[in-house]
Every structure is written in C-alpha cells, then in structure tokens.
Amino acid sequence: MQHGKYRFIVGFLVAPLALYAVFVISPFVQTFYYSFTNWTGISPEFDYVGFDNFEFLWKDDLFREAFFNNLVLLIGLPVFTVLLALLFAFLLNVGGTGAGVRGITGNGFYKLAFFMPQVLSVPVIAVIWSVIFSPESEGLANSFLGWLGLGPYDWLASPDMALYCVLWVLVWGSVGFYLVLFNAAMSSVPRDIFEAAFIDGASRLSTFVRVTMPLLWDTIQTSWVYLAILALDAYALVFVMTIGPGGPDNSTQVMALRIAQEGFQNGKAGYASAMGVVLFFLTLIIAAVLLRATRRERIEY
Amino acid sequence: MATQRRTGGDISVTAASHIVLVIWSFIVIVPFAWALVASTKTTREIFGDPWSLPADPQWQNFESAWDNNVGEYLLNSVIVVSGGVVLTMLLGSMVAYVLARYPFPGNRFIFYLFASGMMFPVFLALVPLFFVVKSLGMLSTYHGLILVYTAYSLPFTVFFMHAFFRTLPTSVAEAAVIDGASHSNVFFWVMLPMAKPGLLSIAIFNILGQWNQFVLPQFLSPDKPLLTQAVASLLSNQRYRADWGTVFAFLAIAMIPVIVAYLAFYRQVQSGLTSGTLK
C-alpha cells in the first residue's frame, strides 16, 4: 500500500489546491503587485510607480475618514455585542427561580428568537432597517419613539447619526450568534461552580464577573477577533443601507467601500490595491494585538 | 439543600430577567414581522399607518414581485448554492482528510495556507479577483460563481473538517486497509460515513453562508443576478417607483424560505454555525 500513498495524497490535493491558488491566493498576491502600479483596470498597460500609491493614500482625506469610521465600528461592535450577549447568556443561565441556581424558563424560545438575524442575508436586513429608519415621523422607529415623546430623528439622512445606525444594525444582527456561543460555553461549566459561589454568599452579579467571565475567557477572546474582522468589513451593510452609498457627506464611508469605488468606478485599480494592502496589514495587526492583549491563563474545569 | 426556598428576591430577579429578555425578543422579531405584514399592505398604509394590519390584504403585491423576475433570481441562487455546497464539501473534506491522516513533507504548510484564508475579508483582493474571473471568461456564469464560492469556502471547511477527522478513531480505517481497501475507498466508504455529524454541521454553515453571499456575486455576476443582489438593488430602484408593497413582497419571498428552514432545523443550525467558531 505504501507506494500508492503519495499518488493518493497528490490526487486528493491537486484539484482543491489548484482552485484555491487561482481564485484566492493569486488575487491576494496580485493585490500586492498592483499596489505598486498605476493600473487603471481598463487598459492592459501600466507602469511601476513605486510607493506613490501609498504616499497618496497617506494624504487621502476620504480614506482617512473611512479609516476612522471603521475605527468607530471596530471599537463599538465588539464592546456592545459581547456585553449584551454576555448579559443575556447570564440571564438565561442563572436568572431562574428555585433551589440553587438554574436556567430561566423559556430559554429555548429566547435563543430561537435572538439568533434569527444570523440566518438572513445582509441585504434583507439592510433594506428592512433602512425603511424602519425613514426620517418621516410616520417611520417605524420615529413613530415608536414618538410614543415616548422623543424625535423625530433623521437617522440615516443625518451625518451625525448615520454611522451609529450602521453600528446598531451590526450589533443587533450579531448579539444572537454570540449569545448562543456563550450559552453553549456556559452550559459546559459545571453547575456546582455557580452553586458553590452562591452558597458562599456571592451575589448573582459578582458570580457573573468573578466566576462566569474568567471561565468563558477563551470564547470571548475568539469572539473579539471575529467581531473586529466583521467591523473592518461592513461593506454589504453600508452599500445597501446608506445614502450614496457612504453618505450623507461620507459620514458612513468605510475602507471596503473605498476599494470598490476606486477599483471599479473610478478606474484606479492600482490605487484600490494599495488600499487592500493597507487593510491586509491592519487585519494582521488587529488580530495579533487582540490575541496578545487578551491572553490569560487557561482555566481547566 | 431542603432549607433553600423561593425568596422574594429570587422571584424579582427572575421577573427582571424576563423583562429584559422579552424586550430584546421584540427588538429582534418586530422588524421581520413588520416587513412580512407590510408585504400585504399598500404603500399608503405602510407609511401612513405603520403599526396597523392591512385593511384589505394586497396579495397582488406578490404577483407584481413575481413579474419583477423574483423567480429567476431565486433559481439562480438555488443553482449556484447547490453546486457550491456540494463541491465545497467534497473538495474540503478530501483536503482535510489527507492533511489530518497522512503525514508528509509540506503538510503543515498546506494546512496553514488554507487556515490563513479564514482571516482576511474577501474584498481585500476583490479587484484582482474580478480580473482573474474575467480573463477566464467566467463572469456572470453559474460555473464561475460555483468555483469561486467553493474556493472561498474551503479555508473554513478544511479547518473544521481537519479537526473533526482527527477525533475519529483510526482502528476502523486500519481494519479496512488490512482487508485490502485502497486509500480512496477507505475515505469514501469508511471515513466519510463516520464523519456525517461533522459534515452536516459544516454543510449547514456553508449553505447559509453561500445563500447569503452578496459581495462575490455583486462584482462577479452583474448580468446574472442572484437573489441577494436583487434584494440589494430594491431600494435604489424603488426609490423612484415608490411601490413599497412590491418591495416588501419581494423581501418576503426572500425571507420566508430561510425562516421556515430555520424554524424547522434551528437546533442543527445553531450548533452548526457556532461549533465552527468554537474549534
């Protein structure tokens, strides 16, 4: 059998590797190559321009604006999503009544409901929310806040609010997924640990902060990285939901949208590739920093 | 612990928990429910009286969505996703199996080559990808999209199935080899059936991921739009035509199959989507 082993290995790897090389690896490598050219994407000719694209990028106000908008999402999305998901997971697991600590009734229903946005496509969600956020006082969001005596607001039509509307929809869509994730991790923690903390007189809140959080640290760390990468993207939501897209007044510009606009509409494929390279290193840096900063002792139970 | 009884404090904590959880349930469900109800309303009702039910259900909204080719987009999506998921699962588990079970020089390198693909968003290489697909003459074709979807689903599928194949016992496969089965027969007739639970969760992950894919078809299939593209262009088209009943009927047609499938299989969907992240 041994002599057939390598033929088998090669036979199984060759087609997938070829596919992966053509459609994934080569475009990524080409991004680096084109970032040093003035390629338009239309004509087959282009020149090597050294670091010109990167110098230009450094002074590009629009890209800087997009960068800072991504930064707002990068901070806001993980913070709000993880906090809300942790809170809900905690309530589901120890909010119940009875002897000791137990889960709340209706646990299954809540998980079913909260997770729903995760299965629908971003365009569907974006269309629904952009209608909910319509600026007329009869819009769904405005009419609801009207009962509470607030608004009406301009939502996506307001340069000050639009980015936060995008952030809200991202958080709204993500909480359910991380709730289910945290809930699964929490359920695998032996109940005795909660009970012991309880009998020792710890309140529910301090149980949460001192016992639950450290046990979930690995899961939270992974979530943080995933959410950060999601926040660096945000292309589909911004593209469908915002005015322009990217408006009003570029208040919802994000880096991914800049790449699409420069590369496909403005005929600056070389320049768009330079943006791709910047984004590549940003992703690497963020993942490395997050994994380092959140590293802790692993807890066995 | 017979001495522990329900206390007033306990009950109020539970009540407060329910209130918080019910509020968030509303925040999640109301937008979808509202969109579904709006699909049977007139434009005037949708904006004039957003919280009411339709005076007279406007089923013709669905007819007019159908006249706007929603059936064709749906079919395009079904064809691309079926092809994409089957090919992804086949190629992905082949790679994962070889990497998990056969030590050879370069094994780790190939594994990391695939695994690192999980980290970088696709739009980062979008411009060159467009020209690769264009030069192969595969823009706006089913097979082009199927191949691209498969290529971009491989990192995750390989990573997950790799971990799964490692958990399977080796004894069955060794027995089959002693009986004279070839390497590929062992894979197809012994290992794949044993890997069914893993294949199922990762297939669910890929079905949803590819069904909801928007960035790839938007750039690679401009002349043969999929459902997500059609939905995404609803706002820009309808802003001029202002027929919101049709817009919501269109949305409802896009949403209902996914919601029905989710309600029917939600345990598998939840564990399928989250198990991948946990590994």
HADDOCK unambig.tbl for C-alpha pairs under 7 A between the chains (distance, minus, plus):
assign (segid A and resid 8 and name CA) (segid B and resid 183 and name CA) 6.75 0.50 0.50
assign (segid A and resid 9 and name CA) (segid B and resid 98 and name CA) 6.28 0.50 0.50
assign (segid A and resid 12 and name CA) (segid B and resid 94 and name CA) 5.91 0.50 0.50
assign (segid A and resid 12 and name CA) (segid B and resid 95 and name CA) 6.50 0.50 0.50
assign (segid A and resid 13 and name CA) (segid B and resid 95 and name CA) 5.80 0.50 0.50
assign (segid A and resid 16 and name CA) (segid B and resid 91 and name CA) 5.74 0.50 0.50
assign (segid A and resid 19 and name CA) (segid B and resid 151 and name CA) 5.95 0.50 0.50
assign (segid A and resid 20 and name CA) (segid B and resid 151 and name CA) 5.11 0.50 0.50
assign (segid A and resid 23 and name CA) (segid B and resid 129 and name CA) 6.57 0.50 0.50
assign (segid A and resid 23 and name CA) (segid B and resid 148 and name CA) 6.24 0.50 0.50
assign (segid A and resid 23 and name CA) (segid B and resid 151 and name CA) 6.33 0.50 0.50
assign (segid A and resid 24 and name CA) (segid B and resid 151 and name CA) 6.63 0.50 0.50
assign (segid A and resid 24 and name CA) (segid B and resid 152 and name CA) 6.82 0.50 0.50
assign (segid A and resid 27 and name CA) (segid B and resid 125 and name CA) 5.42 0.50 0.50
assign (segid A and resid 27 and name CA) (segid B and resid 128 and name CA) 4.98 0.50 0.50
assign (segid A and resid 27 and name CA) (segid B and resid 129 and name CA) 5.08 0.50 0.50
assign (segid A and resid 28 and name CA) (segid B and resid 125 and name CA) 5.12 0.50 0.50
assign (segid A and resid 30 and name CA) (segid B and resid 128 and name CA) 6.25 0.50 0.50
assign (segid A and resid 31 and name CA) (segid B and resid 125 and name CA) 5.89 0.50 0.50
assign (segid A and resid 31 and name CA) (segid B and resid 128 and name CA) 6.34 0.50 0.50
assign (segid A and resid 91 and name CA) (segid B and resid 17 and name CA) 5.76 0.50 0.50
assign (segid A and resid 95 and name CA) (segid B and resid 13 and name CA) 6.50 0.50 0.50
assign (segid A and resid 95 and name CA) (segid B and resid 14 and name CA) 5.12 0.50 0.50
assign (segid A and resid 95 and name CA) (segid B and resid 17 and name CA) 5.97 0.50 0.50
assign (segid A and resid 96 and name CA) (segid B and resid 14 and name CA) 5.46 0.50 0.50
assign (segid A and resid 97 and name CA) (segid B and resid 6 and name CA) 6.78 0.50 0.50
assign (segid A and resid 97 and name CA) (segid B and resid 10 and name CA) 5.83 0.50 0.50
assign (segid A and resid 97 and name CA) (segid B and resid 11 and name CA) 5.97 0.50 0.50
assign (segid A and resid 97 and name CA) (segid B and resid 14 and name CA) 6.10 0.50 0.50
assign (segid A and resid 98 and name CA) (segid B and resid 5 and name CA) 6.78 0.50 0.50
assign (segid A and resid 98 and name CA) (segid B and resid 6 and name CA) 5.47 0.50 0.50
assign (segid A and resid 99 and name CA) (segid B and resid 4 and name CA) 5.55 0.50 0.50
assign (segid A and resid 99 and name CA) (segid B and resid 5 and name CA) 6.11 0.50 0.50
assign (segid A and resid 99 and name CA) (segid B and resid 6 and name CA) 6.87 0.50 0.50
assign (segid A and resid 110 and name CA) (segid B and resid 25 and name CA) 6.74 0.50 0.50
assign (segid A and resid 113 and name CA) (segid B and resid 25 and name CA) 6.04 0.50 0.50
assign (segid A and resid 113 and name CA) (segid B and resid 28 and name CA) 6.99 0.50 0.50
assign (segid A and resid 113 and name CA) (segid B and resid 29 and name CA) 6.84 0.50 0.50
assign (segid A and resid 114 and name CA) (segid B and resid 25 and name CA) 6.25 0.50 0.50
assign (segid A and resid 114 and name CA) (segid B and resid 28 and name CA) 6.37 0.50 0.50
assign (segid A and resid 119 and name CA) (segid B and resid 208 and name CA) 6.60 0.50 0.50
assign (segid A and resid 120 and name CA) (segid B and resid 212 and name CA) 6.92 0.50 0.50
assign (segid A and resid 120 and name CA) (segid B and resid 255 and name CA) 6.95 0.50 0.50
assign (segid A and resid 120 and name CA) (segid B and resid 258 and name CA) 6.90 0.50 0.50
assign (segid A and resid 121 and name CA) (segid B and resid 212 and name CA) 4.52 0.50 0.50
assign (segid A and resid 123 and name CA) (segid B and resid 228 and name CA) 6.16 0.50 0.50
assign (segid A and resid 123 and name CA) (segid B and resid 231 and name CA) 6.08 0.50 0.50
assign (segid A and resid 123 and name CA) (segid B and resid 232 and name CA) 5.02 0.50 0.50
assign (segid A and resid 124 and name CA) (segid B and resid 231 and name CA) 6.40 0.50 0.50
assign (segid A and resid 124 and name CA) (segid B and resid 251 and name CA) 6.59 0.50 0.50
assign (segid A and resid 127 and name CA) (segid B and resid 235 and name CA) 6.92 0.50 0.50
assign (segid A and resid 128 and name CA) (segid B and resid 31 and name CA) 6.86 0.50 0.50
assign (segid A and resid 128 and name CA) (segid B and resid 35 and name CA) 6.68 0.50 0.50
assign (segid A and resid 138 and name CA) (segid B and resid 47 and name CA) 5.88 0.50 0.50
assign (segid A and resid 138 and name CA) (segid B and resid 48 and name CA) 6.13 0.50 0.50
assign (segid A and resid 138 and name CA) (segid B and resid 50 and name CA) 6.84 0.50 0.50
assign (segid A and resid 139 and name CA) (segid B and resid 47 and name CA) 6.41 0.50 0.50
assign (segid A and resid 140 and name CA) (segid B and resid 50 and name CA) 6.18 0.50 0.50
assign (segid A and resid 181 and name CA) (segid B and resid 274 and name CA) 5.84 0.50 0.50
assign (segid A and resid 219 and name CA) (segid B and resid 278 and name CA) 6.98 0.50 0.50
assign (segid A and resid 233 and name CA) (segid B and resid 121 and name CA) 6.80 0.50 0.50
assign (segid A and resid 236 and name CA) (segid B and resid 215 and name CA) 6.73 0.50 0.50
assign (segid A and resid 240 and name CA) (segid B and resid 232 and name CA) 5.65 0.50 0.50
assign (segid A and resid 256 and name CA) (segid B and resid 123 and name CA) 6.52 0.50 0.50
assign (segid A and resid 263 and name CA) (segid B and resid 127 and name CA) 6.14 0.50 0.50
assign (segid A and resid 269 and name CA) (segid B and resid 127 and name CA) 6.54 0.50 0.50
assign (segid A and resid 276 and name CA) (segid B and resid 124 and name CA) 4.64 0.50 0.50
assign (segid A and resid 276 and name CA) (segid B and resid 125 and name CA) 6.58 0.50 0.50
assign (segid A and resid 279 and name CA) (segid B and resid 124 and name CA) 6.88 0.50 0.50
assign (segid A and resid 280 and name CA) (segid B and resid 124 and name CA) 6.95 0.50 0.50
